[in-house]
Amino acid sequence: MADADGHTYFFKLPLEIQWWILRYLGPRDQASFLQICRGAREAVEPLLYHRVYTKVGTYNDTAGLVDFLRRRPHVASFVHTFVLDEFHPVAYRQLMAIEFPNLESIIMQHDGEPLGISDEKRLSLNQFVKEQPKLTNLTFSIERDDFSAVKLHEDDAILFRHKKLRRIRMSFIDFSAFSHLDVDYFRHSELRILFIELCWYTHEALGRLMSSMSALQNLQISHNGQLPFSEKLYPSVMAPAQESLRILDLTWRWKVPLDDQGMDFTRFPNLHFLRVPPVFLLGSAYMDDMALPELIRTRFPPNLKMLLLENIVPRSIRVMNERGVVFPGYPPPGYTLELTLMPRDYQLIRFLITEKQTVLPRLKYVLMYYMEFMQDPSDLYPLAKENGVTLGPLLSTDYVNPLLDWLDEL
């Protein structure tokens, strides 16, 4: 069959069949195919531009993408996902000034020092940023070489103001300036998942961000250093989601709380998964065995099913060899290190297991981080089994990602 006849036959097929065939071609082949004729372009473009990637340092970076979309504005309607490997302070805002009627996901992950931008230029560009009507997923991560947070300004809040969002991940940014926003600035009533990783913020800024999150189910807040504000204030900031919140991951690796008064999650009836350092949840008063019943009654969510005790053993151990040389991390081959649980942590775990029916009747799992160097508390396992609790040690390489359906079945 001649090529022209083959093309005619192909374009007579239903569009869905054409797409099914064209999906077997890679992006380069699809780009070549669309140059054949107008029919080929109309068939290929919705596939080719469904998921758009950038590559920093090439003509296909974010600035190049903006230039391309200005020359071919009709492509904007085909884009469903952006995967951006840089945060260009000008080009990113220019990109967000274009309305993408079918855009569902933005994944922006920048490594290294971002470019600078003047206040005047930033303010001017932010005025034209548009809300993306179907955007449900946003990852915004700027990881500097020294891991310090990149400071955002109050007017940058427009970059996160998309009311259809269901998942947000923010990493290595300082959004303290959001504290000056109106209380109802964000409209995230449909948000289900929020990850705040190694960021900096004030109590007011986090409150503004979460003020409309009445449907939030999964919240993760991680810090390696000291918290931005007192741990006792976090439950009140999360109050808009106190009925909906199911999973709470507080991966806090700093050893000393700011106020040492604990946190009250008793008003979170549907919180089934909790990862937290016990000293932040209970305060140092949990060293007293007599205080445990009252502390658990006034701190723990009442229907907790899965408890991960974060940082009861440090991730990095300082070890001295026979020459007196001290080094951090894992012992080298030939050296062993065995620690035992601190008495307060041992007593807490034992109490939770033996008094489960009285204090936390729905509790099914008690897991312990980080157990690389820890001597197994073997005497607790028979007690756990007897009381219907699964007790388990976790390593720093272990990641627990509970599913909501699975939690429901526990």
FIBABA-433445 format. One line per field, with one value per residue (C-alpha): x, z negated, y negated; residue number from 0. Coordinates in pm, 1 decimal, decimal comma. Layout:
u	[X;...]
w	[Z;...]
v	[Y;...]
n	[NUM;...]
END
This chain:
u	[0,0;134,6;224,6;-51,5;-312,4;-176,7;-207,4;-564,1;-660,3;-500,6;-679,4;-1015,2;-981,3;-1160,1;-943,0;-926,3;-779,4;-527,2;-416,8;-393,9;-156,0;45,7;113,1;352,5;574,2;824,8;817,0;1077,4;880,4;556,1;721,7;836,4;494,8;307,2;505,2;347,5;25,5;-242,5;-429,8;-117,4;-61,6;-419,0;-387,5;-44,9;-41,9;-283,9;-52,3;281,1;200,4;-5,6;297,8;560,8;915,2;1184,0;1560,6;1762,4;2057,7;1902,1;1658,4;1395,4;1416,8;1127,7;1204,0;1208,6;875,5;718,6;852,6;712,4;367,4;358,8;427,2;177,9;-84,8;-328,0;-92,8;-191,3;-520,4;-337,9;-116,0;-219,1;114,9;427,0;749,5;990,2;1350,1;1416,6;1259,8;1327,8;1187,4;1080,0;986,5;790,2;569,6;529,3;423,9;165,6;27,8;-100,8;-430,1;-409,8;-770,5;-678,4;-366,6;-389,9;-37,8;274,4;591,0;861,3;1185,1;1488,5;1837,6;2096,8;2083,3;1789,5;1833,9;1749,7;1470,5;1405,5;1108,4;964,6;987,4;843,4;546,3;479,3;482,3;274,2;-6,6;-66,0;-47,1;-371,6;-556,5;-543,1;-902,7;-829,7;-497,9;-516,1;-148,6;133,0;492,2;704,0;1058,0;1375,4;1666,9;1977,9;2318,3;2319,9;1952,3;1857,3;1501,5;1430,9;1232,5;900,7;715,4;354,0;261,2;407,0;106,0;-71,9;148,8;-37,5;-389,0;-561,6;-891,6;-913,2;-589,3;-608,2;-236,8;39,4;403,1;621,9;992,5;1280,8;1090,4;1025,7;665,1;660,5;543,1;208,1;121,1;16,2;-251,2;-622,7;-751,8;-961,9;-703,0;-646,9;-942,6;-822,7;-1146,5;-1085,3;-726,6;-664,4;-284,1;-34,5;339,2;555,4;915,8;1203,0;1029,6;1022,2;711,4;545,8;245,2;31,0;160,6;84,7;-256,0;-332,7;-224,1;-440,3;-739,4;-964,3;-843,0;-1156,9;-1122,0;-751,8;-681,0;-302,1;-59,7;318,3;541,1;912,9;1195,6;1558,0;1622,7;1429,0;1061,3;956,6;719,1;597,4;483,3;174,1;29,9;26,9;-306,4;-482,4;-334,6;-467,1;-811,5;-985,6;-909,5;-976,6;-1276,1;-1119,5;-753,9;-664,0;-285,4;-43,3;331,6;545,3;897,6;1075,7;1436,0;1530,6;1555,7;1439,4;1085,1;1041,7;782,4;788,4;409,7;310,3;32,1;-338,2;-488,2;-789,2;-1022,8;-912,8;-1155,0;-1063,1;-685,9;-576,9;-207,1;38,3;414,6;568,4;860,4;704,4;877,5;700,5;362,0;378,7;646,3;923,7;662,4;625,9;943,0;713,4;530,2;252,2;181,0;135,2;-240,1;-332,0;-86,3;-219,3;-577,8;-510,1;-266,3;-340,6;-615,4;-882,3;-916,9;-548,8;-470,2;-105,4;165,2;516,6;752,4;987,8;1349,2;1350,1;1693,6;1908,7;1968,2;2337,9;2549,6;2889,4;3133,4;3491,1;3741,7;4039,5;4255,5;4015,6;3894,1;3527,9;3318,3;2942,4;2713,2;2734,4;3021,2;3271,8;3313,2;3442,5;3277,6;2945,4;2720,4;2413,5;2193,6;1888,5;1569,4;1568,8;1372,2;1102,2;1048,1;1049,5;787,6;574,9;569,2;499,6;215,8;55,5;62,2;-56,0;-316,0;-435,6;-796,5;-821,0;-633,8;-629,7;-858,3;-822,2;-441,7;-299,8;60,3;343,6;655,3;989,9;1241,5;1548,0;1663,6;1992,9;2193,8;1919,3;1906,2;1563,8;1330,3;1247,0;1053,4;789,3;693,3;499,1;313,6;227,1;96,4;-109,0;-276,6;-338,2;-65,8;201,3;533,1;802,4;1146,0;1206,8;1533,1;1605,4;1562,5;1209,8;922,5;567,2;299,9;-41,1;-338,1;-668,9;-860,1;-613,1;-649,2;-1025,6;-996,7;-778,9]
w	[0,0;85,3;-196,0;-104,8;-112,5;-449,3;-592,5;-461,0;-617,6;-951,8;-982,3;-907,6;-1227,1;-1540,2;-1731,2;-2035,0;-1811,4;-1665,5;-2017,6;-2118,0;-1825,1;-1871,2;-2237,5;-2117,7;-1974,3;-2189,2;-2219,6;-1942,6;-1700,4;-1792,6;-1731,4;-1388,7;-1303,1;-1378,4;-1104,6;-832,2;-796,1;-986,0;-1064,5;-1218,1;-1430,1;-1557,1;-1648,8;-1812,9;-2004,0;-2281,6;-2349,5;-2302,1;-2534,2;-2792,4;-3023,7;-2972,6;-3112,8;-3130,0;-3129,3;-3294,0;-3097,6;-2757,5;-2519,2;-2684,5;-3023,7;-3181,0;-2990,0;-2665,7;-2759,2;-2815,0;-2479,7;-2306,1;-2461,6;-2355,0;-1996,9;-2009,2;-2266,2;-2160,1;-2320,2;-2667,6;-2646,8;-2597,1;-2906,1;-3207,1;-3393,8;-3428,1;-3559,3;-3610,7;-3718,6;-3815,8;-3982,8;-3751,1;-3943,0;-3625,9;-3392,5;-3657,4;-3730,1;-3357,0;-3312,4;-3588,3;-3415,5;-3139,9;-3204,5;-3143,7;-3135,8;-3186,1;-3402,3;-3693,3;-3836,1;-3879,9;-4011,2;-4055,5;-4216,6;-4212,3;-4324,9;-4410,8;-4457,9;-4274,1;-4065,2;-4222,6;-4130,1;-4225,9;-4444,4;-4171,2;-3909,1;-4145,8;-4240,8;-3877,2;-3768,0;-4061,2;-3963,2;-3650,6;-3805,9;-3740,6;-3939,3;-3747,1;-3742,2;-3751,2;-3937,5;-4204,9;-4282,0;-4355,2;-4454,8;-4528,5;-4638,1;-4630,5;-4784,2;-4832,1;-4876,7;-5244,9;-5290,8;-5414,9;-5344,2;-5050,8;-5167,4;-4999,6;-5020,8;-5103,2;-4738,4;-4650,8;-4820,4;-4485,0;-4361,1;-4598,5;-4563,1;-4353,9;-4511,5;-4347,3;-4505,8;-4677,0;-4749,1;-4832,1;-4903,0;-5014,8;-5078,3;-5194,4;-5179,2;-5434,6;-5407,2;-5725,7;-5525,0;-5470,1;-5825,8;-5687,5;-5459,6;-5524,1;-5726,8;-5436,0;-5162,3;-5083,8;-4964,2;-5009,5;-5122,8;-4895,6;-5006,7;-5131,6;-5165,7;-5293,5;-5324,6;-5477,8;-5462,7;-5630,1;-5588,9;-5811,4;-5909,5;-6195,9;-6396,9;-6211,8;-5866,7;-5919,7;-6055,0;-5740,1;-5518,4;-5700,2;-5784,4;-5510,3;-5515,5;-5662,7;-5455,7;-5522,0;-5585,4;-5570,8;-5722,8;-5741,2;-5900,0;-5921,1;-6094,2;-6159,8;-6379,4;-6646,3;-6578,3;-6462,3;-6759,1;-7063,5;-7000,9;-7219,7;-6956,5;-6669,8;-6757,9;-6753,4;-6410,8;-6285,8;-6434,9;-6097,7;-6015,9;-6357,3;-6229,7;-5899,9;-5990,2;-5974,0;-5937,0;-6119,5;-6067,3;-6285,3;-6192,8;-6436,8;-6504,5;-6747,8;-7095,8;-7312,9;-7301,5;-7325,7;-7606,3;-7735,1;-7786,6;-7529,4;-7269,2;-7310,4;-7027,7;-7224,0;-6996,8;-6684,6;-6694,5;-6352,7;-6387,5;-6348,2;-6258,3;-6459,2;-6418,5;-6684,6;-6930,0;-7267,6;-7446,3;-7215,2;-7260,4;-7635,5;-7761,7;-7990,1;-8257,7;-8101,0;-8287,0;-8586,8;-8573,2;-8792,7;-8541,1;-8239,3;-8274,5;-8292,9;-8018,3;-7775,0;-7854,1;-7790,1;-7497,7;-7270,1;-7005,6;-7151,2;-6852,5;-6765,7;-6585,5;-6485,2;-6685,3;-6555,4;-6827,6;-6639,1;-6738,9;-7062,7;-6938,5;-6754,0;-6383,9;-6418,4;-6697,0;-6790,7;-6825,3;-6957,4;-6832,9;-7025,9;-6919,9;-7069,2;-6730,3;-6740,0;-6425,7;-6359,8;-6192,2;-6168,3;-6332,2;-6074,1;-6012,6;-6320,8;-6566,6;-6733,2;-6936,6;-7132,3;-7321,6;-7531,5;-7543,3;-7782,9;-8097,0;-8023,8;-7668,9;-7789,9;-8053,9;-7805,9;-7557,2;-7831,3;-7970,8;-7626,9;-7571,7;-7910,3;-7964,2;-7606,6;-7682,3;-7933,3;-7761,5;-7383,9;-7309,1;-6928,6;-6930,1;-6703,3;-6626,8;-6827,5;-6615,7;-6721,7;-6530,7;-6488,0;-6588,8;-6399,0;-6720,7;-6959,0;-7153,7;-7091,2;-7394,5;-7362,8;-7689,9;-7549,2;-7252,4;-7451,6;-7632,6;-7302,0;-7154,0;-7464,4;-7441,4;-7066,2;-6978,2;-6710,6;-6839,0;-6581,3;-6547,5;-6245,1;-6080,8;-5932,1;-5587,3;-5670,7;-5551,7;-5666,4;-5434,3;-5567,4;-5332,6;-5450,5;-5347,3;-5539,4;-5850,2;-5826,9;-5836,4;-6150,8]
v	[0,0;-346,5;-581,5;-827,3;-551,6;-433,5;-782,4;-809,9;-477,6;-570,7;-902,7;-740,2;-538,0;-668,6;-911,6;-680,4;-402,4;-646,5;-739,8;-374,1;-311,0;-628,9;-550,4;-281,2;-556,5;-741,5;-1122,4;-1168,4;-952,6;-1125,1;-1464,7;-1345,1;-1203,3;-1524,1;-1704,3;-1488,3;-1684,4;-1871,4;-1549,8;-1398,9;-1707,8;-1704,5;-1335,9;-1351,4;-1679,9;-1570,4;-1274,3;-1446,5;-1738,1;-1549,2;-1535,0;-1806,0;-1793,0;-2060,8;-2018,5;-2294,4;-2428,2;-2352,4;-2518,9;-2300,2;-2471,6;-2660,7;-2980,1;-2780,9;-2623,9;-2966,3;-3086,5;-2776,2;-2823,3;-3185,5;-3079,0;-2790,2;-2890,3;-2615,0;-2356,5;-2480,8;-2292,8;-1959,1;-1980,8;-1772,2;-1749,2;-1963,8;-1809,3;-2099,8;-2040,8;-2402,3;-2701,0;-2992,4;-3290,0;-3470,5;-3185,7;-2991,8;-3291,0;-3356,8;-2995,5;-3029,8;-3341,1;-3110,7;-2935,4;-2561,4;-2439,6;-2071,6;-2096,7;-1850,9;-1825,5;-2039,7;-1876,5;-2141,0;-2020,9;-2248,2;-2146,7;-2410,0;-2786,2;-2948,4;-3260,9;-3594,1;-3831,8;-4193,8;-4280,7;-4499,4;-4224,1;-3961,2;-4178,5;-4260,2;-3894,7;-3768,6;-4006,3;-3797,6;-3449,3;-3261,5;-3000,7;-2673,3;-2545,2;-2170,3;-2157,7;-1886,0;-1813,5;-2058,6;-1978,7;-2286,9;-2197,2;-2409,1;-2218,8;-2430,0;-2270,7;-2373,8;-2271,9;-2620,1;-2732,0;-2964,6;-3265,5;-3338,0;-3667,8;-3743,3;-3796,2;-3452,5;-3293,6;-3325,8;-3039,3;-2803,8;-2944,6;-2679,6;-2580,3;-2234,9;-2113,9;-1775,6;-1727,7;-1977,0;-1902,3;-2195,6;-2138,1;-2359,1;-2687,4;-2960,2;-3075,6;-3283,1;-3585,1;-3412,0;-3517,0;-3858,3;-3712,2;-3736,4;-3444,2;-3317,4;-3380,2;-3011,0;-2804,5;-2449,2;-2289,1;-1986,3;-1920,4;-1566,1;-1543,6;-1801,9;-1736,9;-2012,1;-1893,2;-2081,3;-2417,7;-2723,8;-2918,1;-3098,4;-2985,5;-3239,9;-3141,2;-2770,9;-2868,5;-3070,6;-2782,1;-2525,9;-2746,0;-2603,8;-2240,7;-2089,6;-1768,6;-1702,4;-1333,8;-1295,6;-1547,4;-1516,4;-1779,4;-1703,7;-1891,1;-1803,7;-2105,9;-2290,1;-2359,3;-2708,9;-2743,8;-2556,0;-2200,2;-2254,5;-2493,3;-2243,4;-2076,8;-2414,0;-2493,4;-2157,9;-2222,5;-2282,6;-1916,1;-1765,0;-1563,6;-1452,1;-1389,7;-1019,5;-1011,2;-1241,9;-1206,1;-1434,5;-1330,0;-1559,0;-1463,0;-1736,5;-1588,6;-1879,6;-2028,0;-2401,8;-2407,8;-2050,6;-2053,3;-1794,8;-1811,0;-1742,0;-1531,7;-1409,8;-1609,7;-1419,1;-1123,8;-981,0;-1004,0;-641,7;-672,4;-882,1;-912,2;-1135,2;-1154,8;-1067,1;-1353,2;-1601,9;-1435,4;-1376,0;-1612,4;-1494,3;-1413,1;-1069,2;-973,3;-932,7;-597,5;-734,8;-1010,2;-782,0;-707,0;-1073,9;-1175,0;-917,9;-1010,5;-1381,6;-1359,0;-1062,7;-1054,9;-825,0;-590,2;-547,3;-221,9;-259,6;-439,0;-502,9;-623,8;-852,8;-912,9;-712,8;-603,9;-863,1;-801,1;-889,8;-741,0;-882,0;-594,0;-589,3;-331,3;-193,4;-488,1;-738,3;-861,0;-965,8;-941,5;-971,5;-723,6;-347,6;-156,8;-27,2;346,2;519,3;282,9;350,9;129,5;237,0;-3,9;61,5;-138,9;-430,9;-334,8;-593,6;-458,7;-99,1;-180,5;-375,1;-86,3;166,4;-44,9;-94,3;280,9;402,8;129,4;116,9;208,8;-73,8;-357,0;-288,7;6,7;-17,2;-17,6;256,7;156,1;0,0;-56,9;-202,1;-417,5;-389,6;-42,9;7,3;25,4;127,5;447,8;600,6;566,9;938,2;956,3;719,1;937,9;1202,2;923,9;758,6;1083,1;1154,3;813,6;814,5;562,5;599,2;462,1;394,8;232,4;9,2;-95,5;-436,2;-278,6;-157,6;-373,0;-311,8;-445,5;-342,3;-329,3;-465,1;-152,9;62,6;-154,7;-121,7;256,7;263,7]
n	[0;1;2;3;4;5;6;7;8;9;10;11;12;13;14;15;16;17;18;19;20;21;22;23;24;25;26;27;28;29;30;31;32;33;34;35;36;37;38;39;40;41;42;43;44;45;46;47;48;49;50;51;52;53;54;55;56;57;58;59;60;61;62;63;64;65;66;67;68;69;70;71;72;73;74;75;76;77;78;79;80;81;82;83;84;85;86;87;88;89;90;91;92;93;94;95;96;97;98;99;100;101;102;103;104;105;106;107;108;109;110;111;112;113;114;115;116;117;118;119;120;121;122;123;124;125;126;127;128;129;130;131;132;133;134;135;136;137;138;139;140;141;142;143;144;145;146;147;148;149;150;151;152;153;154;155;156;157;158;159;160;161;162;163;164;165;166;167;168;169;170;171;172;173;174;175;176;177;178;179;180;181;182;183;184;185;186;187;188;189;190;191;192;193;194;195;196;197;198;199;200;201;202;203;204;205;206;207;208;209;210;211;212;213;214;215;216;217;218;219;220;221;222;223;224;225;226;227;228;229;230;231;232;233;234;235;236;237;238;239;240;241;242;243;244;245;246;247;248;249;250;251;252;253;254;255;256;257;258;259;260;261;262;263;264;265;266;267;268;269;270;271;272;273;274;275;276;277;278;279;280;281;282;283;284;285;286;287;288;289;290;291;292;293;294;295;296;297;298;299;300;301;302;303;304;305;306;307;308;309;310;311;312;313;314;315;316;317;318;319;320;321;322;323;324;325;326;327;328;329;330;331;332;333;334;335;336;337;338;339;340;341;342;343;344;345;346;347;348;349;350;351;352;353;354;355;356;357;358;359;360;361;362;363;364;365;366;367;368;369;370;371;372;373;374;375;376;377;378;379;380;381;382;383;384;385;386;387;388;389;390;391;392;393;394;395;396;397;398;399;400;401;402;403;404;405;406;407;408;409]
END
